[in-house]
Amino acid sequence: MNKEQVSGKSCNKIIPLFECDYNLFDTHLEFYTAMGFDIIYYQKAPYRYASVEKDGISEIGFYGARKHNEEGNIGGVYVQVPNVREVFEELKANLKAYYGRVPSKGTPRFSRLNKTAEDWRVNITDPSGNTIIIGESIGDSQELMDAEEKRVKALKSKFEKAYTQSYRFAYSKEDFLAARNTMEAAFAKLSEEISNELLFKARVLQTELFLSLRQMEKAKFALHEADNIDLSEDEMGNVEEFIVRLDELKNEYSKQNIN
């Protein structure tokens, strides 16, 4: 690389370095190449190390740890992009072309595109448990989070507060157990009047959580409850995104039952 090329590149570059299972090192790399990353460095000795890179996302390094499962070291990185939907669709298509399906449960997994208080994001968990969050900001992150905290604190409905917390657990942190427990407790203690819209969104969320945890009977119940909520035309317009998601979850439920 000549001086002109060097001067055209930024000297500041952060490369995430993830630990992965020594014995599954090549399987680990396979997942990244399936998404469309290129291997730009690879060695098996004297220790296992590799780097992958994808334009528009990042370079990521990996080293193989023999005691990965014992020590449980898991890494994570947030990659901010200006076109998260395009990135999401490309990675999803690559995974489907390689594996014949998109791995959405267990490890590795690739989430759907979700909206949080501060961004649109996709959560990717690799075979060693490391997480890559690829997100597109919808404004100043701190301001949006502060505004969300104020909004939640101002809510009078305990059920809506629980729904908001459960949604955050699921889509910001991918803590599906905490999200499920929060939602189940909220339904168990429900004694207040809540809108059809909120009830519908909560049942759709609950269905997704049960499916993520492979609790098929509970998922079936939540699907049935969501289907039986009588939404007006205006209400349907306000929860259109969740109606679409419910149809997707019905398909997922059917596929999981077949398998």
C-alpha positions as CSV (number, residue, x, y, z in Angstrom):
1,M,0.0,0.0,0.0
2,N,1.5,3.3,-1.0
3,K,1.5,6.6,0.9
4,E,-1.5,8.0,-1.0
5,Q,-3.5,4.9,-0.2
6,V,-2.5,5.0,3.5
7,S,-3.4,8.7,3.8
8,G,-6.8,8.0,2.3
9,K,-7.6,5.6,5.1
10,S,-8.4,6.4,8.7
11,C,-5.6,5.4,11.1
12,N,-8.2,4.9,13.9
13,K,-9.8,1.5,13.7
14,I,-11.3,-0.7,16.4
15,I,-11.4,-4.4,15.7
16,P,-13.5,-6.5,18.1
17,L,-11.7,-9.6,19.3
18,F,-13.9,-12.5,20.3
19,E,-13.1,-15.7,22.1
20,C,-14.5,-18.9,20.7
21,D,-14.5,-22.6,21.4
22,Y,-11.1,-24.0,20.3
23,N,-12.7,-27.3,19.1
24,L,-15.4,-25.6,17.1
25,F,-13.2,-22.9,15.6
26,D,-13.9,-23.8,12.0
27,T,-17.6,-24.3,12.6
28,H,-17.6,-20.8,14.2
29,L,-16.0,-19.3,11.1
30,E,-18.4,-21.1,8.9
31,F,-21.3,-19.1,10.4
32,Y,-19.6,-15.8,9.6
33,T,-18.8,-16.9,6.0
34,A,-22.4,-18.0,5.7
35,M,-23.5,-14.5,6.5
36,G,-21.2,-13.1,3.8
37,F,-18.1,-12.2,5.7
38,D,-14.7,-12.9,4.0
39,I,-11.8,-14.6,5.9
40,I,-8.8,-12.3,5.7
41,Y,-6.5,-14.1,8.1
42,Y,-6.4,-17.7,9.3
43,Q,-4.0,-19.8,11.4
44,K,-4.3,-23.1,13.3
45,A,-0.9,-23.0,15.0
46,P,0.8,-22.1,17.2
47,Y,-2.7,-21.0,18.4
48,R,-6.0,-20.6,16.6
49,Y,-6.7,-17.2,15.3
50,A,-8.7,-15.7,12.4
51,S,-10.1,-12.5,11.2
52,V,-13.2,-11.9,9.0
53,E,-14.4,-8.8,7.4
54,K,-17.5,-7.5,5.6
55,D,-17.8,-4.1,3.8
56,G,-20.2,-1.8,5.6
57,I,-20.0,-3.8,8.9
58,S,-16.6,-4.4,10.4
59,E,-13.6,-6.6,10.8
60,I,-13.8,-9.1,13.6
61,G,-11.0,-11.2,15.1
62,F,-11.3,-14.6,16.8
63,Y,-9.0,-16.7,18.9
64,G,-9.7,-20.3,20.0
65,A,-9.8,-20.9,23.7
66,R,-9.5,-24.5,25.0
67,K,-11.4,-23.7,28.2
68,H,-14.1,-21.5,26.5
69,N,-17.0,-23.5,28.0
70,E,-15.5,-23.7,31.4
71,E,-14.7,-20.1,31.8
72,G,-17.7,-18.8,29.8
73,N,-16.1,-15.7,28.3
74,I,-18.5,-14.1,25.9
75,G,-17.9,-11.0,23.9
76,G,-20.2,-8.4,22.3
77,V,-20.0,-5.4,20.0
78,Y,-22.4,-2.8,18.6
79,V,-22.0,-1.8,15.0
80,Q,-23.7,1.3,13.9
81,V,-24.7,1.5,10.2
82,P,-26.7,4.0,8.2
83,N,-28.8,1.3,6.4
84,V,-29.6,-1.5,8.9
85,R,-32.6,-2.8,6.9
86,E,-30.4,-3.4,3.8
87,V,-27.7,-5.1,5.9
88,F,-30.4,-7.2,7.7
89,E,-31.9,-8.3,4.4
90,E,-28.6,-9.2,2.9
91,L,-27.3,-11.2,5.9
92,K,-30.6,-13.0,6.2
93,A,-30.7,-13.9,2.5
94,N,-27.1,-15.2,2.8
95,L,-27.9,-17.4,5.8
96,K,-31.0,-18.8,4.1
97,A,-29.1,-19.6,1.0
98,Y,-26.3,-21.4,2.9
99,Y,-28.3,-23.2,5.6
100,G,-31.7,-23.5,3.8
101,R,-33.2,-21.6,6.7
102,V,-32.5,-18.6,9.0
103,P,-31.3,-19.9,12.5
104,S,-33.6,-17.9,14.8
105,K,-33.6,-20.1,17.9
106,G,-30.8,-21.5,20.1
107,T,-27.2,-20.9,19.2
108,P,-26.2,-19.6,16.7
109,R,-29.2,-17.3,16.0
110,F,-30.2,-14.3,13.9
111,S,-33.0,-12.1,15.2
112,R,-35.6,-10.3,13.2
113,L,-35.2,-6.5,12.8
114,N,-36.5,-4.9,16.0
115,K,-37.2,-1.3,17.0
116,T,-36.0,-0.1,20.4
117,A,-36.3,3.3,22.0
118,E,-33.1,4.5,20.3
119,D,-32.6,2.4,17.2
120,W,-33.6,-0.3,14.7
121,R,-31.4,-3.3,15.3
122,V,-30.7,-7.0,14.5
123,N,-29.1,-9.2,17.2
124,I,-26.7,-11.9,16.0
125,T,-25.4,-14.6,18.4
126,D,-22.6,-16.7,17.0
127,P,-21.9,-20.4,17.8
128,S,-19.7,-19.4,20.8
129,G,-22.3,-17.1,22.3
130,N,-20.8,-13.8,21.2
131,T,-23.2,-11.1,20.2
132,I,-23.1,-8.6,17.4
133,I,-25.8,-5.9,17.5
134,I,-26.1,-4.1,14.1
135,G,-28.2,-1.0,14.6
136,E,-29.3,2.2,12.9
137,S,-29.9,5.1,15.3
138,I,-33.2,7.0,15.1
139,G,-31.8,10.1,16.9
140,D,-29.5,11.1,19.8
141,S,-29.2,7.9,21.8
142,Q,-29.0,9.5,25.2
143,E,-31.8,11.9,24.6
144,L,-34.0,9.1,23.4
145,M,-33.2,6.8,26.3
146,D,-33.9,9.6,28.8
147,A,-37.2,10.4,27.1
148,E,-38.1,6.7,27.2
149,E,-37.3,6.5,30.9
150,K,-39.5,9.5,31.6
151,R,-42.3,8.1,29.5
152,V,-42.2,4.7,31.4
153,K,-42.1,6.4,34.8
154,A,-45.1,8.5,33.9
155,L,-47.2,5.5,32.9
156,K,-50.0,4.8,35.3
157,S,-50.7,1.3,34.0
158,K,-48.6,-1.3,35.9
159,F,-49.3,-3.7,33.0
160,E,-48.0,-1.3,30.4
161,K,-44.8,-0.8,32.5
162,A,-44.4,-4.6,32.6
163,Y,-45.0,-4.9,28.9
164,T,-42.4,-2.2,28.2
165,Q,-39.9,-3.9,30.4
166,S,-40.5,-7.3,28.8
167,Y,-40.1,-5.8,25.3
168,R,-36.8,-4.3,26.4
169,F,-35.6,-7.6,27.8
170,A,-36.5,-9.4,24.6
171,Y,-35.3,-7.0,21.9
172,S,-32.6,-5.0,23.5
173,K,-31.0,-7.6,25.7
174,E,-32.3,-10.9,24.2
175,D,-33.0,-12.1,27.7
176,F,-36.0,-14.2,26.7
177,L,-36.5,-15.8,30.1
178,A,-36.7,-12.5,31.9
179,A,-39.0,-11.2,29.3
180,R,-41.3,-14.3,29.6
181,N,-41.3,-14.1,33.4
182,T,-42.1,-10.4,33.4
183,M,-45.0,-10.9,31.0
184,E,-46.4,-14.0,32.7
185,A,-46.4,-12.2,36.1
186,A,-48.1,-9.2,34.5
187,F,-50.9,-11.3,33.1
188,A,-51.2,-13.3,36.4
189,K,-51.7,-10.0,38.4
190,L,-53.8,-8.2,35.7
191,S,-56.7,-6.5,37.5
192,E,-56.8,-3.1,35.6
193,E,-58.6,-2.1,32.5
194,I,-56.2,-2.1,29.5
195,S,-56.8,-1.2,25.9
196,N,-57.3,-3.8,23.2
197,E,-54.2,-2.5,21.4
198,L,-52.0,-3.1,24.5
199,L,-53.5,-6.5,25.2
200,F,-53.0,-7.5,21.5
201,K,-49.4,-6.4,21.5
202,A,-48.7,-8.1,24.8
203,R,-50.1,-11.4,23.5
204,V,-48.1,-11.2,20.3
205,L,-44.9,-10.5,22.4
206,Q,-45.8,-13.4,24.7
207,T,-46.3,-15.8,21.7
208,E,-42.9,-14.9,20.4
209,L,-41.3,-15.4,23.8
210,F,-42.9,-18.9,24.2
211,L,-41.8,-19.9,20.7
212,S,-38.2,-18.7,21.4
213,L,-38.2,-20.9,24.4
214,R,-39.9,-23.8,22.6
215,Q,-42.9,-23.8,25.0
216,M,-45.3,-24.9,22.4
217,E,-48.5,-25.4,24.5
218,K,-48.1,-21.9,26.0
219,A,-47.4,-20.5,22.5
220,K,-50.5,-22.1,21.2
221,F,-52.5,-20.5,24.1
222,A,-51.1,-17.0,23.5
223,L,-51.7,-17.3,19.7
224,H,-55.3,-18.2,20.4
225,E,-55.8,-15.3,22.9
226,A,-54.3,-12.8,20.4
227,D,-56.5,-14.1,17.6
228,N,-59.6,-13.7,19.8
229,I,-59.1,-10.0,20.6
230,D,-61.7,-8.0,18.7
231,L,-59.9,-5.0,17.2
232,S,-61.7,-2.1,15.6
233,E,-60.6,-0.8,12.2
234,D,-58.8,2.1,13.9
235,E,-57.1,-0.2,16.4
236,M,-56.0,-2.5,13.6
237,G,-54.3,0.4,11.9
238,N,-52.5,1.3,15.1
239,V,-51.1,-2.2,15.6
240,E,-50.5,-3.1,12.0
241,E,-46.9,-4.1,12.6
242,F,-48.0,-6.6,15.3
243,I,-50.7,-8.1,13.1
244,V,-48.0,-8.8,10.5
245,R,-45.8,-10.3,13.2
246,L,-48.7,-12.5,14.5
247,D,-49.1,-14.0,11.0
248,E,-45.3,-14.8,10.9
249,L,-45.5,-16.4,14.4
250,K,-48.4,-18.6,13.2
251,N,-46.1,-19.9,10.4
252,E,-43.3,-20.4,12.9
253,Y,-45.6,-22.3,15.2
254,S,-46.7,-24.6,12.4
255,K,-43.1,-25.3,11.3
256,Q,-42.0,-26.0,14.9
257,N,-44.9,-28.4,15.4
258,I,-44.0,-30.3,12.2
259,N,-40.4,-30.6,13.3
